[in-house]
Amino acid sequence: MKTGSPSCDADVPDRADHAVDHARIERAAREILLAVGENPDREGLLETPARVARMYAEMFSGLHTDPKVHLRKAFTEKYDEIVLVRDIAFNSVCEHHLLPFMGHAHIGYLPNGRVLGLSKLARVVEALSHRPQVQERMTEQIADLLVHDLGAKGVAVVVEASHTCMTIRGVRKPGSVCVTSAMKGLFRSNISSRAEVMSLIYGGRSQ
Ligand SMILES: [Zn+2]
């Protein structure tokens, strides 16, 4: 087994800011303020539309990045046991309410001769989370990418997240956590491999 911190290299992700129409978001934010009965021209709100535009550009930056680029730097290695990176923190935006959901992703895979730099898994999560998302889809997308673009023999992805659309509005259930998982290849077909990766994901955690 090999585990590691996802933050061990410092390359900067592309921030394709130019692809986002800031002026349009600013107009829309101003419209929302007017629509809820606020005065967008009062002092405290003057800079708000511009801030909202910068915020959305950042939260949706993943729409303009290709997560596959992070898999190109895989290196050849004879290691053929499970590689697991646990507790990759992420924040995303639920596409149904445009409210944040945030939590942790745990990614395990069985290499097929190619191993990724540990931080690349965190880069993949970042690219796929910084866009309007659904947790179930994001979980599948991470797993599919590692199967198809890394050629992993098995992939296990577990995502645990708290959705503010459930905690601050609607049913208002603070503390609820949504757990999704995707098992591919050997982790899907072989029960003992799946049990091993799940025990690594949850091993040593106080639940
Ligand atoms: Zn939602």
Boltz pocket constraint, residues with backbone or C-beta under 6 A from the ligand:
constraints:
  - pocket:
      binder: B
      contacts: [[A, 94], [A, 95], [A, 96], [A, 97], [A, 98], [A, 99], [A, 163], [A, 165], [A, 166]]
      max_distance: 6.0
